[in-house]
Each structure stands twice: as structure tokens, then as C-alpha cells.
Amino acid sequence: MSRWWLLLLVLSLGLNTGLLWRVLERRPEPLPPPEQAARGRAEGGVEWEKRAEARHRRLADRIGLDPLRRARFLDIRREAVPTLLSLRQDVREARHELHGVLREAPSDTQRLHSCLARLAAAQGRVDSLVVSNMRRELGLLEPREREIYLSAMPWEGDHGPPARGLGPRRTPPGRDP
């Protein structure tokens, strides 16, 4: 019996050592300073655009659009991207300004409210463009296709699209399905 325990102990020790090695091997890189991170996100608009374009193509495939409507569906988004990237930059700048005021003068409520108003206005312009494009896209779709389109959108507490593809949604913790 003790031989089995010893074998189990050696096996467990080996597995734990291997697991520890893998964890240490995959240690994440340290975060860049905030200024460098903000610059990288701004320059990362191209990468964001590639991922967003791929998601939109998958959505068009899932909806099952004919080639002509698919091209128009994708063009609506493509036409809005330069404006959207510019508006997202405005939001980033407004957030940066707000963070600066919080660091330098957190008790200056007038400046804080002014920064928050600029941030809200900038975010509102982004949201307005997105909703306008959604309306244009929905205008191309038949009722059944609209259901597929809308089921792929993040609603009511979901934060972003599903992690992989356009699969079924999971109910957020603490919410009834």
C-alpha cells in the first residue's frame, strides 16, 4: 500500500513541477507607462479595424445575405470607419483630460464637470454614429435577418460581443435568463 502512496506522491510532485514551470514560463510582460499605452491604442486603430471588419463579415455570413446586399451591408460600416476612428480618438482625448484633472486638481468640481461634459458629448457622437449605421444596416434586412442581426448585438448588461464568434449569449451573473 505504501508503494502506491509513494508512486502517487512522485506523480503529483512531477505534475505540480511541470505546472509551475509552465506558469513561470508564461509570465506576462509588464504594462507600459500610461502615455505609451495610450499611444499604442491610438495606433492600434488599424488592428481594431481588422478585427471589427472580420466580425462584421462573419455577421453578414451568419445572416446569409445575397452578394449584392452583403456588399452594401459591409460598405455601410466601411464608410463610417474613418469618422468612427476620429470620434473614438476624441473620446480618448476627453478621458485623458479628465484623468489629468483628477491627478492635478481633484477638488476642482467645475473643471471635472466640464471634462465630464466633453467626455459625454464625445461618447454621444460615437454612439450616435453607431446607431445611425445600425439603422442603415437594418434597412437592408428582412424581418428574419433583423432577428439574427439584433441577436448578435450586446444588450442589457452584456459588455461586448461573445468571446468567440457569434455564439449564444450567456446570462451575466446575478441575472435571470
Secondary structure as GFF3:
##gff-version 3
##sequence-region A 1 177
A	DSSP	alpha_helix	2	25	.	.	.	ID=ss1
A	DSSP	alpha_helix	34	43	.	.	.	ID=ss2
A	DSSP	alpha_helix	45	63	.	.	.	ID=ss3
A	DSSP	alpha_helix	67	104	.	.	.	ID=ss4
A	DSSP	alpha_helix	109	139	.	.	.	ID=ss5
A	DSSP	alpha_helix	143	151	.	.	.	ID=ss6
###
